[in-house]
Amino acid sequence: MSPRCFVIGHPIAHSRSPLIHGEWLRQYGIAGSYTGFDVAPADLPSFVMRLREGEFAGGNVTVPHKEAMMALVDEISDAGRAVGAVNTLWRDGDRILADNSDVPGFLAHLDATVPDWESRVNTVLVLGAGGAARGIAFGFQSRGVGRILIANRSRDRADELVSAFGAPLEAVDWERRGAAVGEADLIVNTTALGLQGKPPLDIDLSRLRPGTIVDDIVYVPLKTDLLVQAERRGGVIVDGLGMLLHQAVPGFTRWFGVTPEVTPALRDLVEADILKA
């Protein structure tokens, strides 16, 4: 039987995952399916039972289910436990396993865009302290980054993240984010600030050193104001769309047995869909 897979969220119409996986299924000639389902929180356990009973090979999980899903599966990866959220599920017999592919997705896109970043970066400034920040901090910690500064509007959240992960994380007052720009070799915005329809990210980049890498995980708009301003000051910019594409790879590989490639053509396809929305 051809593998059936899914992405679930509430709402789900905005998800580009069916477009990405559908293109890979077509490209590799795989007889399978990948469908979006709008699943309300109250219906999450019953949907998971459908996976457990074999209706699906696996799938992705998006907001607001990434945290709640952890209580409904049998085994969670180290990355999923560290982040406190999962986004990729698959069956192993009658057991459900879960992972967080945002972590390798973020790193894979950074590796592809700035291949020598690890040799250039000692200090990273992470803006935000939510789920995305946890995953990205975990990724940097696993790569041996020497210093990871966490700046969040609520200092308590930043302190909690530092306490959970330990060295080399350090909390920075939100009011000091502009000063921290001057210390950073790599800056990552993990907040929703700058997302279309959200307030802008207010940060002073006057201390940005040319060659500093600036990464924004927001991908609507494709080039955020943070990236525009950083590029003007000589920064090396990394957009959020590549992370979306690369985080889809591990799940597709598990469900369909083929490791798909993130190509310029795939990026163009998703870009066009974003621009027409």
C-alpha positions in Angstrom: 0.0 0.0 0.0 1.3 3.5 -0.9 2.4 5.4 2.2 -0.1 8.1 3.4 1.3 11.0 5.3 0.0 14.2 6.8 0.6 17.6 8.4 -1.8 18.5 11.2 -2.4 21.9 12.7 -5.2 24.3 13.6 -5.5 26.2 11.3 -3.6 24.4 8.5 -4.5 26.2 5.2 -1.3 28.3 5.5 1.1 25.3 5.6 3.4 24.9 2.6 4.3 21.4 3.6 1.8 19.7 1.2 3.4 21.8 -1.6 6.9 20.7 -0.7 6.2 17.0 -0.1 3.9 16.9 -3.1 6.6 18.2 -5.3 9.1 15.6 -4.0 6.6 12.8 -4.5 6.1 13.9 -8.1 9.9 14.5 -8.7 10.9 11.1 -7.4 7.9 9.2 -8.9 6.8 7.9 -5.5 3.3 6.5 -5.2 2.3 8.1 -1.9 0.4 11.0 -0.5 0.9 13.9 1.9 -2.2 15.8 3.0 -3.0 18.7 5.4 -5.6 18.1 8.1 -7.1 20.8 10.3 -7.2 19.1 13.7 -8.6 20.9 16.7 -6.8 20.4 20.0 -9.7 18.3 21.4 -9.5 16.0 18.4 -5.7 15.4 18.6 -5.8 12.1 20.6 -8.2 10.5 18.1 -6.1 11.6 15.2 -3.0 10.1 16.7 -4.9 6.8 17.2 -5.4 6.7 13.4 -1.7 6.9 13.0 -1.1 4.2 15.7 -3.6 1.9 14.0 -1.7 2.1 10.6 -3.8 4.5 8.5 -0.7 6.7 8.0 3.1 6.0 7.8 3.8 9.3 9.7 3.5 13.0 9.4 4.3 16.5 10.5 2.9 18.5 13.4 2.6 22.3 13.4 1.0 24.8 15.8 -0.6 24.5 18.2 0.2 20.7 18.6 4.0 20.6 18.8 4.1 20.5 22.6 0.8 18.5 23.3 2.0 15.8 20.9 4.8 14.8 23.3 2.3 13.2 25.7 0.8 11.1 23.0 3.8 9.3 21.5 6.0 6.5 22.8 9.5 7.8 22.2 11.0 11.2 21.7 14.4 12.1 20.2 17.0 14.0 22.2 16.3 17.1 20.1 12.6 16.9 20.8 13.2 16.6 24.5 15.6 19.5 24.6 13.3 21.7 22.7 10.1 20.6 24.4 8.3 20.2 21.1 8.1 17.7 18.2 7.2 18.2 14.6 7.9 14.9 12.9 6.2 11.5 13.6 6.6 8.0 12.3 5.5 4.5 13.2 7.8 1.7 14.3 5.5 -1.4 14.5 2.7 -0.3 16.9 4.9 2.5 18.5 4.9 6.1 17.5 8.3 7.9 17.5 8.8 11.7 17.4 11.6 14.1 16.5 12.1 17.8 16.1 13.5 18.4 12.6 13.5 22.2 13.0 17.0 21.7 14.6 18.7 19.9 11.7 16.6 22.0 9.3 18.0 25.2 10.7 21.6 23.9 10.7 21.4 22.4 7.2 20.2 25.7 5.7 22.9 27.6 7.6 25.5 25.1 6.4 24.3 25.4 2.8 24.2 29.2 2.8 27.4 29.9 4.8 29.5 26.7 4.6 32.4 28.1 6.7 30.2 29.6 9.4 31.6 27.4 12.2 35.1 28.6 11.7 33.9 32.2 11.7 31.6 32.1 14.7 32.4 32.2 18.4 29.5 34.3 19.7 25.9 33.9 18.7 23.1 36.3 19.6 19.7 34.6 19.7 16.7 36.9 19.8 13.8 35.2 21.5 13.5 32.4 24.1 10.5 30.4 22.8 10.4 27.0 21.2 12.3 28.0 18.1 15.0 29.6 20.2 15.3 26.5 22.3 15.8 24.3 19.2 18.3 26.7 17.6 20.3 27.1 20.9 20.4 23.3 21.2 21.7 23.1 17.6 24.4 25.6 18.3 25.4 23.9 21.6 25.7 20.6 19.8 28.0 22.2 17.2 30.3 23.5 20.0 29.6 27.3 19.6 31.7 29.0 22.3 29.1 31.6 23.5 25.4 31.8 23.0 23.6 35.0 24.1 19.9 34.9 24.7 18.0 38.2 24.5 14.2 38.1 25.1 11.6 40.7 25.9 10.8 38.8 29.1 14.1 38.3 30.9 12.6 35.5 33.0 12.1 33.4 29.8 15.7 33.9 28.8 16.9 32.9 32.3 14.8 29.8 32.1 16.4 28.8 28.8 19.9 29.4 30.1 19.1 27.4 33.3 17.8 24.5 31.2 20.7 24.3 28.8 23.6 25.6 30.9 26.9 26.7 29.4 27.7 28.3 27.0 24.3 30.1 27.1 24.1 33.5 28.8 21.0 35.7 29.2 21.1 39.3 28.0 18.6 42.0 28.9 16.4 43.0 26.0 17.5 46.6 26.4 21.1 45.5 25.7 20.3 43.8 22.4 21.8 46.6 20.4 25.0 46.5 22.4 25.1 42.7 22.0 25.0 43.1 18.2 28.5 44.4 18.4 29.7 41.2 20.2 28.0 38.7 17.9 29.5 36.9 14.9 26.1 35.5 14.1 22.6 36.9 15.0 19.4 34.9 14.7 15.9 36.2 15.1 13.7 33.4 16.4 10.7 35.7 17.3 7.6 36.5 15.2 8.6 40.2 15.2 9.0 41.2 11.5 6.5 38.6 10.3 3.9 40.0 8.0 1.1 41.3 10.1 3.2 41.4 13.3 5.0 44.4 14.8 8.5 45.0 13.4 11.7 43.8 15.1 13.1 46.9 16.8 16.9 46.5 17.0 19.8 48.9 16.5 22.3 47.4 14.0 24.7 50.3 14.2 27.3 48.1 15.9 27.0 45.3 13.3 30.4 44.4 12.0 30.7 43.7 8.2 30.7 40.0 7.6 28.5 39.2 10.6 26.0 36.5 9.7 22.3 37.6 10.3 19.7 34.8 10.1 15.9 35.4 10.3 13.7 32.4 10.6 10.7 34.5 9.5 10.0 33.8 5.8 6.9 35.9 5.1 8.1 38.4 3.9 10.9 36.5 2.1 13.4 39.2 3.0 12.5 40.8 6.3 13.5 44.3 7.3 16.1 42.9 9.6 17.8 41.2 6.6 17.5 44.3 4.5 19.1 46.5 7.1 21.8 43.9 7.9 22.7 43.5 4.2 23.1 47.3 3.8 25.6 47.2 6.7 27.7 44.5 5.1 26.1 41.5 6.9 25.9 38.1 5.4 22.1 37.3 5.4 20.3 33.9 5.7 16.6 33.9 5.2 13.9 31.7 6.8 12.6 29.9 3.8 15.5 27.5 3.5 14.9 26.3 7.1 11.4 25.4 6.1 12.6 23.4 3.1 15.4 21.6 4.9 13.3 20.7 8.0 11.1 18.7 5.6 13.9 16.4 4.5 14.1 14.0 7.5 10.4 13.2 7.6 10.2 12.5 3.9 13.3 10.2 4.1 11.7 8.2 6.9 8.2 7.8 5.3 9.1 7.3 1.7 12.7 5.9 1.8 14.2 8.5 -0.4 16.4 11.4 0.8 15.1 14.4 -1.2 17.2 17.3 -2.4 16.4 21.0 -1.6 16.9 22.5 -5.0 16.6 26.0 -6.4 13.6 24.8 -8.4 11.8 23.8 -5.2 12.7 27.1 -3.6 11.3 28.9 -6.6 8.1 26.9 -6.4 7.5 27.8 -2.7 8.6 31.4 -3.2 6.0 31.8 -5.9 3.3 30.4 -3.7 4.2 32.8 -0.9 4.3 35.8 -3.2 0.8 35.1 -4.6 -0.7 34.6 -1.2 
